[in-house]
């Protein structure tokens, strides 16, 4: 059962990574028009530093952050201001090999 869960989590992560790469290519193609239209940010949001490095994002999965323990956090609804975003999905590394 655990192996199936681990394999499923790996498959979901691989799918999200591929989807993110595809969205990133499209975003780069449209970037110059977007930059000209939105010169100054209308919204500034923050995430806790403990959530680690930004690992990418896509329209489907949201923004991904990975902390020092390997925990992945995906954010889909990010509020403006000082409120901490709600984590839509958190994937934690465990010590079990199964």
C-alpha positions in Angstrom: 0.0 0.0 0.0 2.8 2.4 0.9 4.7 1.7 -2.3 1.6 2.5 -4.3 1.2 5.8 -2.4 4.8 6.7 -3.0 4.6 5.8 -6.7 1.4 7.8 -7.0 3.1 10.9 -5.3 6.1 10.6 -7.6 3.8 10.3 -10.7 1.8 13.4 -9.5 5.0 15.3 -8.9 6.4 14.4 -12.4 3.2 15.4 -14.0 3.2 18.8 -12.2 6.9 19.3 -13.2 6.1 18.7 -16.9 3.0 20.9 -16.7 5.0 23.6 -15.1 7.7 23.5 -17.8 5.0 23.9 -20.5 3.3 26.8 -18.8 6.7 28.5 -18.2 7.5 28.4 -22.0 4.1 30.0 -22.7 4.6 32.6 -20.0 8.0 33.6 -21.4 6.5 34.1 -24.8 3.8 36.5 -23.4 6.1 38.3 -20.9 7.0 41.5 -22.8 3.3 42.4 -23.3 2.5 41.7 -19.6 5.5 43.7 -18.4 4.5 46.7 -20.4 0.9 46.5 -19.1 1.7 46.1 -15.4 4.6 48.3 -14.6 4.2 48.4 -10.9 2.9 45.6 -8.7 -0.6 46.0 -7.5 -0.2 43.2 -5.0 2.7 42.1 -2.8 2.6 38.8 -1.0 5.1 37.0 1.2 5.8 33.4 2.2 7.6 32.3 5.4 11.4 31.9 4.8 11.2 28.5 6.5 9.2 27.2 3.5 12.5 27.2 1.6 13.3 27.8 -2.0 10.9 28.6 -4.8 10.8 25.5 -7.1 8.5 26.7 -9.9 4.8 27.1 -10.6 2.0 26.6 -13.0 -1.6 27.4 -13.5 -2.6 23.9 -12.5 -0.4 23.3 -9.4 0.3 26.8 -8.2 3.6 27.9 -6.7 6.0 25.3 -5.3 8.4 25.8 -2.4 10.8 23.1 -1.0 12.3 23.4 2.5 15.5 21.9 3.9 13.8 18.7 4.9 12.5 18.1 1.4 8.9 19.0 2.2 7.1 20.5 -0.8 4.4 23.1 -0.4 2.1 24.1 -3.2 0.2 27.4 -3.0 -2.8 28.2 -5.3 -4.5 31.1 -3.6 -2.1 33.7 -2.5 -3.4 36.8 -0.6 -2.1 40.3 -1.0 -0.5 41.8 2.1 1.0 40.2 5.2 -1.3 37.2 5.5 0.4 33.8 5.3 -0.8 31.9 2.2 -2.8 28.7 2.7 -1.0 25.6 1.6 -3.1 23.7 -1.0 -0.9 20.6 -0.9 2.0 19.6 1.3 4.2 16.6 0.5 6.5 15.4 3.3 9.5 13.2 3.1 9.4 10.3 5.5 12.1 8.0 6.8 10.3 4.9 5.6 11.7 3.1 2.6 8.3 1.5 1.6 
